[in-house]
Amino acid sequence: MTRRVYQAIFLISIVAFTFLFAKEIKGGVVNLFPHVDKVAHFGIFFVLAIIMDKAFKLPLYAQIMLLAGYGASIEIMQDALPYRQASLGDFFADFAGAASYFLIRVIFTPRKKNPYG
C-alpha cells in the first residue's frame, strides 16, 4: 500500500478510536476480565503505532511523543465526560502499546552494515 493509503487509514482510525474512547460503555464487555480496558488501550495504541509508522516519515521519538500526546488528550476528554473517568493507568497502557511496537521494530529491523568496517 502507498503512504497516502496508510495516511487515510490513520485518519479514519483516529476518528473511530476517539469516538470509541468517548462512548459510554455498557454491558458485559467491561466485566469480561479484570483490566480489560487496559488491554484495549494497549492494543489500540499498538495498532495506531503500526499505522502511523507506515503513514508518516517521522523520527521514532516524534511518533512516540505524538501518540503519547493523543493518549493524554483522550484521558483529558474522558475526564470531562460525565459518564467516563480518566485513568493514569490507561495513559500508561497507551504509551506501553505504542512503545512496544517501536521496540519490536527496532529489535527486528536489520541494520545496514558499515562499508568501512
C-alpha positions in Angstrom: 0.0 0.0 0.0 1.1 3.5 -0.6 1.9 6.1 2.1 -1.3 8.0 1.2 -3.5 4.9 1.8 -1.8 4.5 5.2 -2.4 8.2 6.0 -6.1 7.8 5.2 -6.3 4.7 7.3 -4.6 6.6 10.2 -7.1 9.4 9.9 -10.0 7.1 9.9 -8.5 5.1 12.8 -8.0 8.3 14.9 -11.6 9.4 14.3 -13.0 5.9 15.1 -10.9 5.4 18.2 -11.7 8.9 19.5 -15.4 8.1 19.1 -15.0 4.8 20.9 -13.0 6.4 23.8 -15.8 8.9 24.2 -18.6 6.4 24.0 -20.4 5.3 27.1 -19.6 1.7 27.9 -22.5 -0.6 29.0 -22.9 -4.3 29.4 -20.7 -7.3 29.9 -17.7 -6.2 27.9 -16.4 -4.3 30.9 -16.7 -7.4 33.1 -15.1 -9.7 30.6 -11.9 -9.9 32.8 -10.1 -7.6 35.1 -8.4 -4.6 33.4 -9.9 -5.3 30.0 -9.8 -1.6 29.4 -6.0 -1.5 29.8 -5.6 -4.3 27.3 -7.9 -2.4 24.9 -5.8 0.8 25.3 -2.6 -1.2 24.8 -3.9 -2.9 21.7 -5.3 0.3 20.1 -2.1 2.2 20.6 0.0 -0.7 19.3 -2.2 -0.7 16.1 -2.0 3.1 15.9 1.8 3.0 16.1 1.9 0.5 13.2 -0.3 2.6 11.0 1.5 5.9 12.0 4.9 4.3 11.2 3.8 3.3 7.8 1.9 6.6 7.1 4.5 9.2 8.0 8.2 9.6 7.7 8.8 10.9 11.2 11.6 10.2 13.7 10.8 7.5 16.2 10.8 9.9 19.1 8.4 12.2 17.3 5.9 9.4 16.7 6.1 8.2 20.3 5.5 11.8 21.6 2.6 12.4 19.2 0.9 9.2 20.3 1.6 10.0 23.9 0.0 13.4 23.4 -3.0 11.7 21.8 -3.3 9.4 24.8 -3.1 12.3 27.2 -5.8 14.1 25.2 -8.0 11.1 25.3 -7.7 10.9 29.1 -8.5 14.7 29.4 -11.5 14.2 27.2 -12.7 11.2 29.2 -12.3 13.3 32.4 -14.6 15.9 31.0 -17.4 13.4 30.1 -19.9 12.7 32.9 -20.1 9.0 32.1 -16.4 8.3 31.7 -13.4 8.8 34.0 -9.7 9.5 33.3 -7.1 7.0 34.4 -3.4 7.3 34.7 -3.2 3.5 34.2 -5.0 3.9 30.8 -2.4 6.5 29.8 0.4 4.2 30.7 -1.2 1.4 28.7 -1.5 3.7 25.7 2.2 4.6 26.0 3.2 1.0 26.5 1.3 -0.1 23.5 3.0 2.4 21.2 6.4 1.9 22.7 6.1 -1.9 22.4 5.6 -1.6 18.7 8.6 0.7 18.2 10.7 -1.5 20.4 9.8 -4.6 18.4 10.5 -2.6 15.2 14.0 -1.5 16.4 14.9 -5.0 17.5 13.8 -6.7 14.3 14.9 -4.1 11.7 18.2 -5.2 10.2 20.9 -2.7 10.5 22.9 -1.6 7.5 26.5 -2.8 7.6 29.2 -0.2 7.6 31.1 -0.5 4.3 34.2 0.8 6.1 34.0 -2.0 8.6 
